[in-house]
Amino acid sequence: MNEKGKTSILEGLGEGDETKEKLRKLLGPLRILSRLLAIGLPVYSFLYIVDLLTPVGLFIYSGTHNAIFLAVVLTMVFLLVPASKSAPKNRVPWYDFLLIALSLAGVLYVAVVYEELLVTAGASVTLGQKILGLLTIFVLLEAVRRTMGWMLIFVSLFFLIHAKFTYLFPGPLHGANFSWARVLGYIYLPNQGIFGMILGIAASMVISFLTFGAFLDVSGAGKGFIKLALALLGHVRGGAAKVTILGSAMFGTITGSAIGEIGVIGSLSIPLMKRIGYEPTFAAGVEAASACGGIITPPVMGVVAFVMADLTGIKYGRICIAAILPALLYFLSIYCQLDLRAARKGLVGLPKAELPSVKEALRECWLLFIPLAVLVILMMVLLKEPTEAIYTAVGILILLRLPSRRRLTFSQIITALEKAGTSMIQITPLCAVAGIIVGSLTLTGLAITFSGIMLALAGGNLLLLAILTGVAIYIMGMGISMVASYILLGVLVAPAMTQMGVPVIVAHFFILYISVSMFITPPYAPAAYVAGAIAQADPIRTGFQAMKLAVVAYLVPFISIYQPALLAEGTVVEVAVAAVTAIVAVFCLSVGL
């Protein structure tokens, strides 16, 4: 076997850290400070989550923890994320120091007096609290603008204005006349708003999972999984594209980021697909569609499966079982289309001399499957809490590496912690702003009214309701990360579907699938833009090609509301019949496409 060939085929493997590229490159004390904050965030979260602070006399309320977590992240945002393209990239301007001061004042105030706020529950809001509340909302909106753009700002401002001026709105949007003290007290002070459940998910579940993913990443998961995929499928007809499918399913389920997965897997798979004869647009479409599929692949499904379990109260194991058949159909559809296209065009596989053997690939990555298996067993069999299971898996990963010649070094551990902390820069402000929206909805009762509006517009027609829900998901989800999009829309639109008799798990999977498909649906289609850039292909055409390949992602959500057996809702016979008919339908559809 040609060792040089095998090395060259993997040398294009990227890092896939799209967040880091947008950050300032600081020097001196500020660089040290930003790194310490990023490293310290997952360490502090671990100590809090596994309750190692209480024995040393540091009892911290959940809301206090959320506030401390948010304060650290906001400090990192204004240290590292420039205000605009023309803003300084290697130093922190004065106005960002001012924003850091405002952030710390507003957020740490809640952390310090949280116990007192639990007693008063925002009943009496002082002038100082009003000012701090407005300042906190302002810095949160600015943090979201820098990290994710304007869309969520417009949405949150609408709900915030509606909360104050409900009495001026017509029809179903009309409500009581709330004072600013009541609005700010509800959103800023107690648990219903900024420092409530959604931020709590980011400060516990999400940071835990991202820490796990970061440790897998520095352990070589990306290269290990793609090497295994090359060994298994690289030599078959159209093998480069099929490698993309398997590599994306394995790596994407861990990262939970379609864009990040494209950066890692796509940097290798797209050139390989072009090399054996696939057109650039098609190669980019395959990568974009496959990357999105990783998010819906059990058992991990990014962090979404854990968040869904937390939001719905449905067991993690049940969610994973529900996801099996749709994920199988998704990748089967892509695989069949790839194979038929390769046969039609006479495309061959990659030369075996350039590919690693299965034995060699497993020798490099088999250790990575053990913590994943432990995670699944702890969650599905022993029914442990997600955060407990995740940190156990991280510990096992580190221990397994100790006797290995590829053991994790201290530098790699620091890199993993820093990466996990930095990854929260996008997610945390979004979750805090989503808390503003949820707090406004709860105060005004619009959460219930919104479902009523959707039901009224649908006129009792379930299909029309599903279409309206899909449109709402697409519009409101643009510019929002996968996790934040799912959380926000799960609160807003899922109740309307459940009121029409759709099972809770089906309604939430509907939101998940539409949210995933949004990443390849033009004109938004961020996954298509990233994959298209690597392939030097038109992003819009790439998006439409990815939509064609990922057609199952558009069909399963709508079919499942009428046939819940696709999500394992029903008897064994019903699920088996649904599986067989769906597999046959996918094959026929692939032939037609």
Residue pairs with C-beta under 8 A, 6 or more apart in sequence:
1 352
1 353
1 357
2 353
2 354
5 351
5 353
5 354
6 354
6 355
6 356
8 354
9 230
9 268
9 272
9 350
9 354
9 355
10 223
10 226
10 227
10 230
10 268
12 267
12 268
12 271
13 222
13 223
13 226
13 264
13 267
13 268
14 263
14 264
14 266
14 267
14 268
15 263
15 264
16 222
16 255
16 260
16 261
16 262
16 263
16 264
16 265
16 267
17 260
17 263
17 419
18 259
18 260
18 263
18 530
19 422
19 423
19 425
19 426
20 422
22 81
23 80
23 81
23 422
23 425
24 79
24 80
24 81
24 82
24 88
24 89
24 90
24 91
24 92
25 89
25 90
26 34
26 79
26 80
26 90
26 91
26 92
27 90
30 79
30 91
30 92
33 79
34 76
34 79
34 80
35 418
37 72
37 75
37 76
37 79
37 421
38 76
38 417
38 418
38 419
38 421
38 422
39 414
39 417
39 418
39 421
40 72
40 421
41 69
41 72
41 73
41 76
41 207
41 420
41 421
41 424
42 207
42 210
42 211
42 417
42 420
42 421
43 417
44 68
44 69
44 72
45 69
45 203
45 204
45 207
45 208
45 211
46 52
46 208
46 211
46 391
47 53
48 60
48 65
49 204
49 208
49 387
49 391
50 387
50 388
50 391
53 59
53 60
54 60
60 68
61 114
61 115
61 118
62 200
63 110
63 114
63 117
63 118
63 191
63 195
63 196
64 110
64 111
64 114
64 115
65 200
65 203
66 195
66 196
66 199
66 200
66 203
67 107
67 108
67 110
67 111
67 114
67 195
68 108
68 111
69 199
69 202
69 203
69 207
69 428
70 107
70 194
70 195
70 199
70 203
70 428
70 432
71 103
71 104
71 107
71 108
71 111
73 424
73 425
73 428
73 429
74 100
74 103
74 104
74 107
74 139
74 140
74 143
74 428
74 429
75 100
75 103
75 104
76 421
76 422
76 424
76 425
77 143
77 146
77 147
77 425
77 429
78 92
78 96
78 97
78 99
78 100
78 103
78 139
78 143
79 92
79 96
79 100
80 422
80 425
81 143
81 146
81 147
81 425
82 88
82 89
82 146
83 93
83 95
83 96
83 146
87 93
99 139
99 142
102 135
102 136
102 138
102 139
103 136
103 139
103 143
105 132
105 135
106 132
106 133
106 135
106 136
106 139
107 136
109 129
109 132
110 117
110 188
110 189
110 195
117 189
117 190
118 190
120 189
121 189
121 190
122 185
122 186
122 188
122 189
122 190
123 185
125 133
125 181
125 182
125 184
125 185
125 189
129 184
129 185
129 188
129 189
130 180
130 181
130 184
132 188
133 184
133 185
133 187
133 188
133 189
134 184
136 188
136 194
137 160
137 187
137 188
137 194
137 436
140 194
140 429
140 432
140 433
140 436
141 153
141 156
141 157
141 433
143 429
144 152
144 153
144 156
144 429
144 430
144 433
145 153
147 425
147 426
147 429
147 430
148 426
148 429
148 430
148 479
148 480
148 481
149 479
150 479
151 476
151 478
151 479
151 480
152 430
152 433
152 434
152 479
152 480
152 484
153 433
155 437
155 476
156 433
156 434
156 436
156 437
159 436
159 437
159 440
159 441
159 446
160 183
160 187
160 436
160 440
162 169
162 173
162 440
162 444
162 446
163 178
163 183
163 186
163 187
163 439
163 440
163 443
163 444
164 178
164 180
164 183
166 173
166 174
166 175
166 176
166 177
166 178
166 444
167 174
167 175
167 176
167 177
169 175
172 449
172 452
172 453
172 456
173 446
173 449
175 444
175 445
175 446
176 444
178 443
178 444
182 443
183 440
183 443
186 192
186 193
186 439
186 442
186 443
187 193
187 194
187 435
187 436
187 439
187 440
187 443
188 194
190 196
191 197
192 438
192 439
192 442
192 443
193 435
193 436
193 438
193 439
193 440
194 432
194 435
194 436
194 439
195 432
195 435
196 435
196 438
196 439
197 435
197 438
198 431
198 432
198 434
198 435
198 438
198 487
198 488
199 428
199 431
199 432
199 435
201 307
201 310
201 311
201 431
201 487
202 424
202 427
202 428
202 431
202 432
202 483
203 428
204 387
205 303
205 306
205 307
205 310
205 386
205 387
206 303
206 307
206 424
206 427
206 431
206 483
207 420
207 424
208 386
208 387
208 390
208 391
209 256
209 302
209 303
209 306
209 386
209 390
210 303
210 420
210 423
210 424
211 390
211 391
211 394
211 416
211 417
211 420
212 254
212 371
212 375
212 390
212 391
212 393
212 394
212 397
213 254
213 255
213 256
213 420
214 415
214 416
214 417
214 419
214 420
214 423
215 394
215 397
215 398
215 408
215 413
215 416
216 254
216 368
216 371
216 397
217 255
217 416
217 419
218 408
218 412
218 413
218 415
218 416
218 419
219 367
219 368
219 397
219 401
219 406
219 408
219 412
220 364
220 365
220 368
220 406
221 251
221 254
221 365
221 368
222 251
222 264
222 265
223 364
224 361
224 364
224 365
224 368
225 247
225 250
225 251
225 365
225 368
226 243
226 247
226 251
226 264
226 265
226 268
226 269
227 356
227 360
227 361
227 364
227 365
228 246
228 250
228 358
228 361
228 362
228 365
229 243
229 244
229 246
229 247
229 250
230 243
230 350
230 355
230 356
230 361
231 355
231 356
231 357
231 358
231 360
231 361
232 246
232 358
232 361
233 239
233 242
233 243
233 245
233 246
234 240
234 243
234 349
234 350
234 352
234 355
235 349
235 350
235 351
235 352
235 355
236 242
236 349
237 339
237 342
237 343
237 347
237 348
237 349
238 276
238 278
238 338
238 339
238 341
238 342
238 343
238 347
238 348
238 349
239 276
239 348
239 349
239 350
240 269
240 272
240 273
240 275
240 276
240 278
240 349
240 350
241 269
241 273
241 278
241 283
241 286
241 338
241 342
242 335
242 338
242 339
243 269
243 272
244 265
244 266
244 269
244 273
244 286
244 287
244 290
245 286
245 290
245 293
245 331
245 334
245 335
245 338
247 265
247 269
247 290
248 261
248 265
248 287
248 290
248 291
248 293
248 294
249 290
249 293
249 294
249 297
249 327
249 331
250 294
251 261
251 264
251 265
251 294
252 258
252 261
252 265
252 290
252 291
252 292
252 293
252 294
252 295
252 297
252 302
253 294
253 295
253 297
253 298
253 299
253 300
253 301
253 302
254 294
254 300
254 302
254 372
255 261
255 264
255 294
255 302
256 294
256 295
256 300
256 301
256 302
256 303
256 304
256 482
256 483
257 295
257 302
257 482
258 288
258 291
258 292
258 294
258 295
258 482
258 516
258 519
258 526
258 527
259 291
259 519
259 526
259 527
259 530
261 291
261 294
262 287
262 288
262 291
262 527
262 530
262 531
262 534
263 530
265 287
265 290
265 291
266 284
266 287
266 291
266 530
266 531
266 534
267 534
269 283
269 286
269 287
270 280
270 283
270 284
270 287
270 531
270 534
270 535
272 350
273 282
273 283
273 286
273 287
274 280
274 283
274 535
276 347
276 348
276 349
276 350
277 345
277 347
278 286
278 341
278 347
279 537
280 535
280 536
280 537
281 532
281 535
281 537
281 538
281 541
281 542
281 545
282 341
282 545
283 535
283 537
284 528
284 531
284 532
284 534
284 535
284 537
284 542
284 545
284 546
285 528
285 531
285 542
285 543
285 544
285 545
285 546
285 548
285 549
286 334
286 338
286 546
286 549
287 531
287 534
287 535
288 519
288 520
288 525
288 527
288 528
288 530
288 531
288 532
288 542
288 543
288 546
289 334
289 520
289 546
289 547
289 549
289 550
290 331
290 334
291 519
291 527
291 531
292 516
292 517
292 519
292 520
292 527
292 546
292 550
292 553
293 327
293 330
293 331
293 334
293 550
293 553
294 302
295 301
295 302
295 304
295 482
295 516
296 323
296 326
296 327
296 330
296 512
296 513
296 516
296 553
297 323
297 327
297 331
298 305
298 319
298 320
298 321
298 323
298 324
298 327
299 305
299 320
299 372
299 375
299 376
299 380
300 372
300 375
301 319
301 320
301 323
302 482
302 483
303 483
304 482
304 483
304 486
304 512
305 316
305 319
305 320
305 323
306 316
306 386
307 483
307 486
307 487
308 314
308 319
308 486
308 490
308 508
308 512
309 315
309 316
309 319
309 386
310 386
311 487
311 490
311 491
311 508
312 490
312 504
312 505
312 508
314 504
314 505
315 383
316 379
316 380
316 386
317 379
317 380
317 381
317 383
318 505
319 505
320 376
320 380
321 568
322 505
322 509
322 567
322 568
322 569
323 509
323 567
324 568
325 566
325 567
325 568
325 575
325 578
325 579
325 582
326 509
326 513
326 552
326 556
326 560
326 566
326 567
328 583
329 552
329 556
329 582
329 583
329 586
330 550
330 552
330 553
330 556
332 552
332 583
332 586
332 587
333 549
333 550
333 551
333 552
333 586
333 589
333 590
334 549
334 550
336 586
336 587
336 590
336 591
337 548
337 549
337 590
337 593
338 549
340 590
340 591
341 347
367 397
367 400
367 401
367 404
368 397
370 396
370 397
370 400
371 393
371 394
371 396
371 397
371 400
372 393
374 389
374 392
374 393
374 396
375 389
375 390
375 392
375 393
378 384
378 388
378 389
378 392
378 393
379 386
379 389
384 392
398 408
398 413
401 407
401 408
408 416
426 481
427 481
427 483
427 484
430 480
430 481
430 484
431 483
431 484
431 487
434 484
434 487
434 488
434 491
437 488
438 447
438 488
438 491
440 446
441 447
441 450
441 491
441 492
447 491
447 492
447 495
448 495
450 492
450 493
450 495
450 496
451 493
451 495
451 496
451 499
454 465
454 468
454 469
454 472
454 493
454 496
455 465
455 496
455 499
455 500
457 464
457 465
457 468
458 464
458 465
458 468
458 500
460 500
462 500
462 501
462 502
462 561
462 562
463 558
465 496
465 497
465 500
466 497
466 510
466 557
466 558
466 561
469 493
469 496
469 497
469 510
469 511
469 514
470 514
470 557
472 489
472 492
472 493
473 485
473 489
473 493
473 511
473 514
473 515
473 518
474 514
474 518
474 521
474 524
476 485
476 488
476 489
476 492
477 485
477 488
477 489
477 514
477 515
477 518
478 518
478 524
480 488
482 515
482 516
482 519
485 515
485 518
486 511
486 512
486 515
489 511
489 515
490 508
490 511
493 511
494 504
494 507
494 508
494 511
497 506
497 507
497 510
497 561
498 504
498 507
502 510
502 561
503 564
503 567
503 569
505 567
505 569
506 560
506 561
506 564
506 567
506 569
507 561
509 557
509 560
509 567
510 557
510 558
510 560
510 561
513 553
513 556
513 557
514 557
516 553
517 547
517 550
517 553
517 554
518 524
518 525
519 525
519 526
519 527
519 528
520 527
520 528
520 543
520 546
520 547
520 550
521 543
521 547
522 528
522 539
522 540
522 543
522 544
522 547
523 540
525 539
525 540
525 542
525 543
525 546
527 546
528 539
528 540
528 542
528 543
528 546
529 539
529 542
531 537
531 542
531 546
532 538
532 539
532 541
532 542
532 543
533 539
535 542
547 554
548 593
551 589
551 593
552 586
556 566
559 566
560 566
560 567
563 578
564 570
565 574
565 575
565 577
565 578
566 578
566 582
568 575
570 578
